[in-house]
Amino acid sequence: NIIYFNKYFIIYNTVTGQVNKMDQLELNKDVLPEALYEVCKKAASEWGQQHLFSHWPAPGDHDDEKVGQAEQLNTLNHQYPGGLGAYVKNAKQLLQDSLKGVNPFDGFAPSVPTGERLQTGSPEFRKFEVTGIQEAGKTAFIIVAGGLGERLGYSSIKLGLPTEILTGKTYLQLYCENVLALQSRARELTGRDDIVVPLAIMTSGDTHSRTVELLKAEKNFGLEGGQLTIVKQEKVPALTNNDALFAQKDTNPYKIQTKPHGHGDVHSLLYSSGLVESWVASGKEWLCFLQDTNGLVFRALPAAIGVSKAGNYDVNSLTVPRKPGEAVGGICKLTNKEKGIQMTINVEYNQLDPLLRATVNEKGDTPDATGFSPFPGNINVLVFKLPPYLEVLTKSKGSIPEFVNPKYTDETKTKFTKPTRLECMMQDYPKLLVGSKAIVGFTQMDRFICFSAVKNNIVDAAKKQASTGFAESAASGESDMYQTNRMLLEMAGCKIKANDVPQATFAGIKTPLGAKVVLAPSFGMTIQEIEDRLPSPHNVRISDRSSLVLDGDITIHNLTLDGHLHVKAPAGSKVIIKSLTVKNDGVTFDPISEDDNVDEIYAIRGYVKRGNTGRVIEAQGGEVFEVSE
């Protein structure tokens, strides 16, 4: 006979008269495979998670669900570096620190770190671009792509979002084309056709299958076999209270609630996959970390890599000028004189001002003579020196210092409004370098050449633009790309307006309506490369209403454009425009009305593309196609 009493099963043997007391887990021991039972036993006895099994009925009832829960627990245990015992230990310590209000920067004083501040087109910028291109064949890239586009109002992966609707090129395609362009430059410079520039993508459970499907459908956008690697990020148990008890799903107590651990997992995945080790073995020296929707980043990376090479930086953060109080973290050098340690690290904007007030500036986060904060703004684009990175990964196994951010129901801090979890951030890697001789610095560039975030839906974007000047939406990301390309043509000497152009408002978002210019990586990656494509730039005239797409090996001597022109030169071919005048109806962007039933890619922008009337010039494979009209 089995009787349940006071959280235990009382088992009475009617033959021998023996009475035994078992908890729910022990009673179900024979339901589970031995290895799974041992994991569950450890969870109950060592990790303080007895509650996970308190609802288990006697054997024969819900046995499949019990096995499923044990399997999930086992999987979570293997996924976390050091196992769930380490996760619980870390969580308890961090939750206690949060409860006590421990300041992670206590004892540290901030100062401006070592770095380069570059102006686009300056001699220094150009010099570093040249160096970066020379290092292209020694560079690897990884995209942190664990998020969906739900916040944007887009139901699929953000990498699948079109960067602009003129060509429909997705962020993933743009990134792959840039990698291939750098590979092409490296092969040309060295005369070696065996140089491969590798690309890795960190996905999540939310994005993995759709990323794989997109790559398969597009044949990896031209990347070779073995050149592309996908590593999948897993989740960690959610926590219900300060005792670090794992949360169970409300709809199914046999399922542990899990949450993302943060993009800092990229380091442990790079370690466990062996990628960094293989890259170093193949002679790679640099690794660039990229976000999934920053269409401008490759305009800046050659110079950033050049800075890393010149300064021998172990870690180089690509940054932008930052206004005091702006909701962007600042790169700071933190020094603790009492402990004799220092580190250069990102400090979140809501922590930077009080830290400054408490240490070196009673006025807090204030501007310098430039009108910006002296602490450059973090955009989460990093360049690492690979050999020392491998050494640190080998020692740390890629584990990054974590933090916890529980939302409490009241000032007693005893209950959470919802389950929390431990998190880690990619940019916190320099914390592992404390006490070493590593050189950690930054490269600051004009925002227009390196950063245009795409993360807000049209409602939130309009509000943010009104308060900060930056909408950070699909529309602003597209507009910024056109503007940057106009500026590059203007810098080269072309007659085109880069900034003083008409504006329109789409769904409350103010958007410049200058010429829509797309310069593919195959056309030019650096300022000098673009200038070399335009031997007589004063003879290139482009009106505000025009749209221009240049893709491939194209040289333009004389062009007058008032409408739409798309020039394509597939690999191995070349287009030379000696003299050309194009005038047609072109392409317009028109506001979406309430009655319009449009695709998501337009709805998240607030406008649609109208009119396809234009001129297309395309060379055939291997030919040199000259245009003189």
Secondary structure by P-SEA (a helix, b strand, c coil): cccccccbbbbbcccccbbbbbcccccccccccaaaaaaaaaaacccccccccccccccccaaaaaaaaaaaaaaaaaaccccaaaaaaaaaaaaaaaaaccccccccccccccccccccccaaaaaaaaaaaaacccbbbbbbccccccccccccccccccccccccccaaaaaaaaaaaaaaaaaaacccccccbbbbbbbccccaaaaaaaaaaacccccccccbbbbbbbbbbbbcccccccccccccccbbbbbbccccaaaaaaaaaaaaaaaaaacccbbbbbccccccccccaaaaaaaaaaacccbbbbcccccccccbbbbbbcccccccccccccccaaaaaaaaaaccccccccccccccccbbbbccbbbbbcaaaaaaaaaaccccbbbbbbbbccccccccccbbbbbbbcccccccccccccccbbbbcccccccccccccaaaaaaaaacccccccaaaaaaaaaaaaaaaaaaacccccccbbbbbbcccbbbbbcccccccccccccaaaaaaaccccccccccccbbbbbcccccccbbbbccbbbbbbcccbbbbbcccccccccbbbbbbcccccccaaaaaacccccccbbbbbbbcccccccccc
